[in-house]
Amino acid sequence: MDESLKGQVAVITGGARGIGRGIALTLAKAGADILIADLLEDAMRETAEEVRALGRRVSTLKVDVTKAEMHRAMIGQALDQLGGLDILVNCAGVISIHPVDALSERDWDFVMDVNAKGTFLGCQAALEHMKAQRKGRIINVASIAGKEGFPNLAHYSASKFAVVGFTNALAKEVARDGITVKLIPQGRAQTPEDMGRMALFFATMDNVTGQSVNVDGGFTFH
Ligand SMILES: NC(=O)c1ccc[n+]([C@@H]2O[C@H](COP(=O)([O-])OP(=O)(O)OC[C@H]3O[C@@H](n4cnc5c(N)ncnc54)[C@H](O)[C@@H]3O)[C@@H](O)[C@H]2O)c1
């Protein structure tokens, strides 16, 4: 059994369902204790039970990733209840489909706030602790729409392009602090388990940072 993350603590936003759940379960199988941060309390509880059944400690917190104070509470809870913070996965995200001429300012702000600002705030909250311990792994989930534009998804693409640029810049900023920051853009031909395995690879690699890997069956080249 792969126990490469034994004794480590991973915080996963958007970990209640979908890809975040897949990442949570994969990291738990590899030995990590897990904090799930999400808006969906019932789904969070169900995923937490699955993590517990794998023999790992688990904690949940209702978090809105657009709020800085909730990220601080999330990191504080990981430290208090699970005793550390080794890995942060920013996976919470939202999508909506609108042509630009019908896109409301409200829809733009919502998608940018959750996807782009939520990722920034998560990284910022984790950095203080990771810098102090001179070690950390941050993994941001983007999209192939963060590598190429897609019609009717301009606002979503803008938010995910922002995540790609932010990730690359932050990786360079903190490279000498022992913190790696990596990105998983992805497209259609992926499963939550694929994404979990990519996150596990990033979580266990010391000398890889600032990179993005497309888990998309070869759809995207760059
Ligand atoms: N599914 C895909 O094919 C696909 C493709 C490209 C990118 N993505 C990205 O992968 C990530 C996960 O997508 P998914 O398909 O699993 O979606 P999903 O809707 O199944 O899961 C997203 C999770 O994020 C949570 N969330 C949303 N807003 C939140 C907020 N403000 N605060 C806290 N939690 C919040 C939701 O409650 C949900 O549990 C997203 O960032 C998405 O943009 C998904």
The ligand as a Gaussian input file, in Angstrom:
#p B3LYP/6-31G(d) Opt

LIG

0 1
 N      -15.761000      18.543000     -14.017000
 C      -15.011000      18.969000     -15.018000
 O      -15.021000      18.421000     -16.108000
 C      -14.074000      20.116000     -14.812000
 C      -13.357000      20.555000     -15.907000
 C      -12.446000      21.581000     -15.750000
 C      -12.249000      22.148000     -14.501000
 N      -12.980000      21.728000     -13.426000
 C      -12.705000      22.365000     -12.132000
 O      -12.538000      21.370000     -11.134000
 C      -13.015000      21.861000      -9.888000
 C      -14.055000      20.902000      -9.318000
 O      -15.068000      20.738000     -10.281000
 P      -16.204000      19.602000     -10.187000
 O      -16.552000      19.242000     -11.566000
 O      -15.800000      18.550000      -9.232000
 O      -17.415000      20.500000      -9.614000
 P      -18.509000      20.202000      -8.474000
 O      -19.538000      21.264000      -8.651000
 O      -18.930000      18.773000      -8.476000
 O      -17.664000      20.459000      -7.144000
 C      -17.258000      21.745000      -6.787000
 C      -17.268000      21.829000      -5.267000
 O      -16.881000      23.169000      -4.922000
 C      -17.760000      23.618000      -3.914000
 N      -17.859000      25.078000      -3.931000
 C      -18.394000      25.865000      -4.900000
 N      -18.357000      27.157000      -4.516000
 C      -17.787000      27.181000      -3.289000
 C      -17.478000      28.221000      -2.382000
 N      -17.761000      29.517000      -2.650000
 N      -16.892000      27.910000      -1.206000
 C      -16.619000      26.603000      -0.912000
 N      -16.882000      25.576000      -1.744000
 C      -17.473000      25.865000      -2.912000
 C      -19.101000      22.976000      -4.235000
 O      -19.970000      22.980000      -3.113000
 C      -18.678000      21.578000      -4.682000
 O      -18.598000      20.678000      -3.601000
 C      -13.559000      23.267000     -10.152000
 O      -12.562000      24.209000      -9.833000
 C      -13.830000      23.236000     -11.653000
 O      -13.780000      24.541000     -12.216000
 C      -13.890000      20.725000     -13.554000

